[in-house]
Structures are given as C-alpha cells and as structure tokens.
Amino acid sequence: MGRLRGSPRDGARKRAEAAARPHLESARSVLDSARAELDPADAACFQARLIDHEAFDANRRGDFSRALALYRSLPVEDVHSFASYRRDAGLAFGLHRQGAREEALRMAQRACEHAGDGGYVRLRVMGLLMVARIQGTPASASTLARAAAIAKRLEDPELWVRVERAQGR
C-alpha cells in the first residue's frame, strides 16, 4: 500500500511555516536579549505577537491543547491593550474548542473590551466575531449586526468577508 499524501494546501502550509521559522527564531532571540531594555508594554506586545503566531500554527495543525498552553503562558497582567487582546482572544478560541463555553465567552468579551480600550477597532470586530461564534444562533444576531456595522464604517473588505462568513453559519 502506498504512502498517503497530504493535500497541496498542506504542502504550502508546511513551506510557509518553514519559511517563517527562522524569522520567528530571530525575533525571539531579539526579544530575549533586549527584554530588559524594552519598555514593559512594548515587550508584552512583542511577546504576545510571537506567541500568537506560534499558537496560530499549532491550531492549524490541530494541536489545540498546545495553542491553549501557549496563550496561558502569557502574563495575566494587563500591561497593554494589544497584548491583553491577543491573550484573551487566543484563550477564548482554545476554551471554545475544548467546550468550555461560558469561560470562552467571558474571555472573548474581555478581548473585545481590551480592543476597545486600546482603540483597535479592527480587533474589536474580530473579537465580536469570536463572541458570536461562541454564542451561537440566535443569540449571535445582535453581536454580528454590531460587527457588520463597524466593518462597514471601516470600509474594510477583509473584515466584511469575515462578517458575511459568520452570518452564513
């Protein structure tokens, strides 16, 4: 019997991950060596972005527990709205995948608050989409309407596609 092969999409994903790996390693090295010199808010944002990328890859591979552990490794202190958004949105996704609906919903709502507090309107829409996913229908209708209204005001076609996709679920 022959060896099973992945889809062409799997190959492209693996190539993209391999191409990104040296850059991520370099970024981690820079963060580790410069952390003491960085403003704590900048360091928190840098760390959250690196963890978010690594967790995103773990989620795409189906390693949801690894991704959740990565988000849980981030500091619980709210040093910067962006870092807190990334942490709480990632936790919401992971908890939702585990079936911890109430805790996931609470974390998604917190992520929305962090995005709003930091003025990250695009992230707020993405957070609202996470809230809607966790809420399920029909409870998500008003949340999706809010996300749609913001995406329309921003005139952001990528966000609009995400909203339309969520409305179709």
Salt bridges, closest charged atoms under 4 A:
ASP10 OD1 - ARG13 NH2 3.96
GLU17 OE2 - ARG13 NH1 3.28
GLU17 OE2 - ARG60 NH2 3.49
GLU17 OE1 - ARG61 NH1 3.95
GLU25 OE2 - ARG28 NH1 3.37
ASP52 OD2 - ARG49 NH1 2.80
ASP52 OD2 - ARG86 NH1 3.26
GLU54 OE1 - ARG28 NH2 2.96
GLU54 OE2 - ARG66 NH2 2.67
ASP57 OD2 - HIS53 NE2 3.60
ASP57 OD1 - ARG60 NH2 3.51
ASP78 OD1 - ARG87 NH2 2.67
ASP78 OD1 - ARG110 NH2 3.99
ASP78 OD1 - HIS114 NE2 3.89
ASP88 OD1 - ARG87 NE 2.84
ASP88 OD2 - ARG110 NE 3.05
ASP88 OD2 - HIS114 NE2 2.92
GLU102 OE2 - ARG101 NH1 2.85
ASP156 OD2 - ARG122 NE 2.82
GLU158 OE1 - ARG122 NH2 3.22
GLU158 OE2 - ARG162 NH2 2.99
